[in-house]
């Protein structure tokens, strides 16, 4: 079976390899989350600093290595770098299964963060390299769907495995081994040059102003929706709902992020320059519901709206970022934008904590209400700038 790319065709095996990299890029940190409450029991001599390092140091290392991988990929073949990153990821994931001390776990997890940082920008860079035009938009949507679906499934799996043994959640990292084997097929599939009419071919270097705009947009919307994952459990507790309901809300949120990727091209063709505007409306409505309603049904709607709006914008941001760089620098541009995701993940808890201190308000609703205001401001800007590059889609983008 041959898959159309806009530049020709590639095999189903190569496409599966590309999707597998998207699946792996969602895994960093998942194995540690379900065992955090058990760490003091598993490692009774571990200090609070060591536990904090285990959770934060790998994430911190991802950011510079995302940028480094983007730089190393500039004008070079992506494939050797990708295989090195997957190899480091797999070896470290396997070592996590056998380590017996908190120090060794911190070290191995940090090295895994380095491998993940090398893989993450290439997960999208491969799609940009092998596909173009409408085919690229469609595949970025599928890659986003694969990423978020694997996140949901792996989260559920690690929670189950953690109840059996604290080592077992690290089994999910071994998926990188399967991705490594699949990506060996890329060595026999060279990247076809971009067609002359491609938007990328109009660029001699990265458009820095537009890149900064895309970075800020991605950071703001990612920070805005992260409040769902951080505060929804406290919200459920506040309303005296069953504690498992927060898990349903978070799962629905990530599934909603996945859904638009399956038919992103149709969404863009229907909404055209209003695509981001409508997506921001959905995020705004979802956060507004989280901040002001308390019934189960409306909270489920809130999770669905917030996730769906974000799921529309994420792959579009990736595709637009690729169009502002020449082909040799596309992955580098993407690395700067994708680093914003991990920066938002790292500092979101500190921002939320600072808001509680600033407003002298310990309410679980505060984060949702402030982020509703933030998205509302962005929504007003989008309303008056629907033709602009960052918040709109011009005709050259959606008429292909």
C-alpha positions in Angstrom: 0.0 0.0 0.0 1.4 3.4 -1.0 0.6 6.6 0.8 0.3 9.9 -1.1 2.6 12.7 0.3 2.1 15.6 -2.1 5.6 14.8 -3.4 5.0 11.3 -4.5 4.3 8.2 -2.4 5.8 6.3 0.5 5.0 2.8 2.0 2.6 2.1 4.8 5.6 0.8 6.9 7.3 4.2 6.7 4.0 5.9 7.7 3.7 3.6 10.7 7.3 4.5 11.6 6.5 8.2 11.6 3.3 7.6 13.7 5.3 5.5 16.2 7.7 8.4 16.8 4.6 10.6 17.6 3.4 8.0 20.0 6.8 7.8 21.8 7.0 11.6 22.1 4.0 11.6 24.4 5.6 9.1 26.9 8.3 11.1 28.9 7.3 11.4 32.6 4.3 9.1 32.4 5.9 6.2 34.3 6.9 8.4 37.3 3.5 10.1 37.8 1.6 7.1 39.2 4.3 6.2 41.7 4.9 9.6 43.1 2.8 8.9 46.2 4.7 5.6 46.8 8.2 7.0 46.4 8.7 7.7 50.2 7.8 4.1 50.8 9.9 2.6 48.0 12.9 4.8 48.9 12.5 5.6 52.7 15.8 7.4 52.8 15.1 9.6 49.9 15.1 13.3 50.6 12.5 15.8 49.4 15.1 17.3 47.0 15.8 13.9 45.4 12.1 13.3 44.8 11.7 16.8 43.3 14.7 16.1 41.1 13.2 12.9 39.9 10.1 14.7 38.7 11.6 18.0 37.4 15.2 17.3 36.2 14.2 15.0 33.2 11.6 17.6 32.1 14.1 20.4 32.5 16.6 18.5 30.3 14.1 17.9 27.5 13.9 21.6 26.6 17.6 22.2 25.7 17.8 18.9 23.9 14.7 19.7 21.9 16.5 22.8 20.7 19.8 21.0 20.2 18.1 18.3 18.1 16.5 21.0 16.0 19.8 22.7 15.5 21.7 19.5 14.7 19.0 18.5 12.1 19.4 21.8 10.2 20.5 20.9 6.7 21.2 17.3 7.7 19.5 13.9 7.4 17.1 13.5 10.4 17.3 9.7 10.5 20.6 9.0 12.3 19.8 11.6 15.0 16.3 10.0 15.4 17.7 6.5 15.8 20.2 7.8 18.4 17.4 9.4 20.4 15.2 6.4 20.2 18.1 4.2 21.2 18.9 6.3 24.3 15.2 6.4 25.2 14.9 2.6 24.9 18.1 1.7 26.9 17.2 4.1 29.7 13.6 2.8 29.8 14.9 -0.7 30.2 17.3 0.4 32.9 14.5 2.0 34.8 13.0 -1.5 35.2 16.0 -2.7 37.2 17.4 0.2 39.2 17.2 0.0 43.0 18.2 3.4 44.3 16.7 6.9 44.0 20.0 8.3 42.8 20.3 5.7 39.9 16.6 6.4 39.0 17.2 10.1 38.8 20.3 9.6 36.6 18.6 7.2 34.2 15.4 9.3 34.1 17.5 12.3 33.2 19.3 10.5 30.4 15.9 9.3 29.2 14.9 13.0 29.1 17.8 13.7 26.9 16.8 10.9 24.5 13.2 12.2 24.5 14.4 15.7 23.8 16.2 14.4 20.7 13.1 12.6 19.5 10.3 15.2 20.2 11.1 17.8 17.4 11.8 15.0 14.9 8.4 13.5 15.5 6.9 16.5 13.8 9.9 17.2 11.6 9.5 13.8 9.9 6.0 14.7 8.9 7.1 18.1 7.6 10.0 16.5 5.7 8.0 13.7 4.0 4.7 15.5 3.3 3.6 18.8 1.9 0.5 20.9 1.3 -2.9 19.4 2.3 -1.2 16.0 2.8 1.0 17.5 5.4 -1.9 19.2 7.3 -3.7 15.9 7.3 -0.8 13.9 8.6 0.0 16.5 11.3 -3.5 16.0 12.4 -3.1 12.2 12.4 0.2 12.5 14.2 -1.4 14.7 16.9 -4.2 12.2 17.2 -1.7 9.3 17.7 0.2 11.4 20.2 -2.8 12.1 22.4 -4.4 8.7 22.0 -1.1 7.1 23.2 -1.0 9.5 26.1 -4.5 8.4 27.2 -3.8 4.7 26.8 -0.3 4.9 28.4 -1.6 6.9 31.4 -4.3 4.3 32.0 -1.8 1.4 31.6 0.8 2.9 33.9 -1.8 3.5 36.6 -2.8 -0.2 36.4 0.8 -1.4 36.4 1.8 0.8 39.4 -0.7 -1.0 41.5 1.1 -4.3 40.8 4.7 -3.1 41.2 6.4 0.3 41.1 8.9 -0.8 38.4 6.2 -1.9 35.9 5.0 1.5 34.7 8.4 1.9 33.1 7.4 -0.8 30.6 5.6 1.8 28.5 9.0 3.3 27.7 9.9 0.1 25.8 7.6 1.2 23.0 10.6 3.2 21.8 12.2 -0.1 20.9 9.4 -0.9 18.5 9.6 2.6 17.1 13.4 2.2 16.6 12.9 -1.0 14.6 10.2 0.6 12.5 12.4 3.7 11.8 15.1 1.5 10.4 12.8 1.5 7.3 13.4 5.3 6.9 17.0 4.6 5.9 15.8 3.3 2.6 13.3 6.1 2.1 15.0 9.4 1.2 13.2 12.7 1.6 11.9 14.1 -1.7 12.6 17.8 -2.2 9.8 20.3 -1.7 8.0 21.3 -4.9 8.8 24.7 -6.2 5.4 26.1 -5.4 5.6 25.1 -1.7 5.3 28.0 0.8 8.6 26.8 2.3 10.5 27.4 -0.9 9.7 31.1 -0.6 11.8 31.3 2.5 15.5 31.8 2.5 15.7 31.7 6.3 13.4 31.4 9.3 11.0 34.3 9.6 11.9 35.2 13.2 9.0 37.6 13.8 6.4 35.0 12.8 8.3 32.3 14.7 8.2 34.4 17.9 4.4 34.9 17.3 3.9 31.1 17.0 5.9 30.4 20.1 3.9 32.9 22.2 0.6 31.6 20.9 1.5 27.9 21.6 2.8 28.8 25.1 -0.3 30.8 26.0 -2.9 28.2 24.8 -0.9 25.3 26.3 -0.7 27.1 29.7 -4.4 28.0 29.5 -5.6 24.4 29.1 -3.1 22.8 31.4 -5.2 24.1 34.3 -7.5 21.2 33.5 -4.9 18.6 34.2 -3.6 20.4 37.3 -6.7 21.6 39.1 -9.7 19.5 37.9 -9.2 16.9 40.7 -9.4 19.7 43.3 -12.5 21.0 41.5 -14.1 17.5 41.7 -13.3 17.3 45.4 -14.8 20.8 46.0 -18.1 19.7 44.5 -18.1 16.4 46.5 -18.2 14.4 43.4 -16.7 10.9 43.2 -12.9 11.0 43.0 -12.8 8.8 39.9 -14.7 11.5 38.0 -11.6 13.7 37.7 -10.0 10.8 35.8 -12.9 10.7 33.4 -12.7 14.5 32.9 -9.0 14.3 32.1 -9.4 11.3 29.8 -12.2 13.1 28.0 -10.0 16.2 27.7 -7.2 14.3 26.0 -9.5 12.3 23.8 -11.1 15.6 22.7 -7.6 16.9 21.8 -7.2 13.8 19.7 -10.4 14.0 17.7 -9.8 17.1 15.5 -6.7 15.5 14.1 -8.7 12.9 12.4 -10.5 15.4 10.2 -8.4 18.6 10.5 -8.4 19.3 6.7 -12.2 19.4 6.7 -12.3 21.7 9.6 -9.9 24.1 7.9 -11.8 24.1 4.6 -15.0 24.8 6.4 -13.8 27.6 8.8 -11.0 29.0 6.6 -9.6 32.2 8.2 -11.9 31.8 11.2 -10.4 28.4 12.2 -8.3 29.7 15.2 -11.1 32.1 16.2 -13.6 29.3 16.5 -11.0 27.1 18.3 -10.3 29.9 20.8 -14.1 30.3 21.3 -14.3 26.6 22.2 -11.4 26.8 24.7 -12.9 30.0 26.2 -16.3 28.3 26.6 -14.8 25.2 28.2 -12.7 27.1 30.7 -15.7 29.4 31.5 -17.8 26.3 32.3 -15.1 24.8 34.5 -15.0 28.1 36.4 -18.7 28.6 37.0 -20.6 25.3 36.8 -20.7 22.3 39.1 -22.9 19.7 37.5 -21.3 16.5 36.1 -22.9 16.9 32.7 -21.6 20.5 32.1 -18.1 19.6 33.5 -18.0 16.9 30.8 -19.0 19.4 28.2 -16.3 21.7 29.5 -13.6 19.1 29.1 -14.8 18.3 25.6 -14.9 21.9 24.4 -11.5 22.8 25.9 -9.7 19.8 24.5 -11.4 20.0 21.1 -10.4 23.7 20.7 -6.8 23.0 21.7 -6.7 19.9 19.4 -7.6 22.1 16.4 -4.9 24.7 17.1 -2.0 22.4 17.9 -1.3 20.8 14.5 -2.1 24.0 12.7 0.6 25.8 14.8 3.1 23.1 13.7 2.2 23.3 10.1 2.3 27.1 10.0 5.7 27.0 11.7 7.0 24.8 9.0 5.8 27.2 6.3 7.9 30.1 7.7 11.2 28.2 7.3 13.1 26.8 4.3 13.0 23.0 4.2 16.5 22.6 5.7 15.5 24.7 8.8 11.9 23.5 9.3 12.7 21.1 12.2 14.8 23.9 13.9 11.8 26.2 13.8 9.6 23.5 15.1 12.0 22.8 17.9 11.6 26.3 19.2 7.8 26.1 19.1 7.6 22.6 20.6 9.9 23.7 23.5 7.1 26.1 24.5 4.9 23.1 25.3 7.4 21.8 27.9 8.1 25.3 29.2 4.4 25.7 29.8 4.2 22.3 31.5 7.1 23.2 33.8 6.0 26.7 34.9 2.2 26.3 35.0 2.2 25.1 38.6 4.3 28.1 39.7 2.0 30.5 37.8 -1.1 29.0 39.4 0.5 29.1 42.8 1.5 32.7 42.2 -2.1 33.6 41.3 -3.4 32.2 44.6 -0.8 34.3 46.4 -1.4 37.4 44.4 -5.2 37.4 44.8 -5.1 35.9 48.3 -7.5 33.3 47.0 -7.0 29.6 47.6 -10.1 28.6 45.6 -9.7 25.8 43.0 -11.8 28.0 40.7 -9.2 30.8 40.5 -7.0 29.2 37.9 -9.9 28.4 35.6 -11.3 31.9 35.9 -8.0 33.7 35.3 -7.2 31.5 32.3 -10.7 32.2 30.9 -9.8 35.9 31.0 -6.4 35.2 29.3 -8.1 33.2 26.5 -10.8 35.9 26.3 -8.2 38.6 25.6 -6.6 36.3 22.9 -10.0 35.8 21.5 -10.6 39.5 21.1 -7.3 39.9 19.3 -8.2 37.0 17.0 -11.5 38.6 16.3 -9.8 41.7 14.9 -6.8 39.9 13.3 -8.4 37.0 11.5 -6.3 37.7 8.4 -3.0 37.9 10.3 -0.5 35.1 10.2 -0.4 34.1 13.8 -4.1 34.0 14.7 -5.6 33.7 11.2 -5.2 31.6 8.1 -4.7 33.5 4.9 -5.8 32.3 1.5 -2.3 31.0 0.6 -2.6 28.6 3.5 -5.9 27.0 3.2 -6.4 27.2 -0.6 -3.9 24.6 -1.9 
